[in-house]
């Protein structure tokens, strides 16, 4: 039971999330698309098109 309490306190989902979904989540909660950490994540996971599309939608 203590383990269940500890897991719930982490605030993280136990579901697997794709890199694309994770990026979109970070951007939707306010991460700056031009931050170095986001840029590295995008490059490492080949998500340039996803980031470009997010930026286009944010500009409209």
Number of C-alpha atoms within 10 A of each C-alpha: 6 6 8 8 9 10 13 10 9 8 8 8 9 7 6 8 10 10 15 15 12 13 21 15 12 13 16 11 8 8 14 13 17 10 9 10 12 17 15 12 16 19 11 11 12 13 15 14 10 15 20 12 11 16 13 10 9 8 7 5
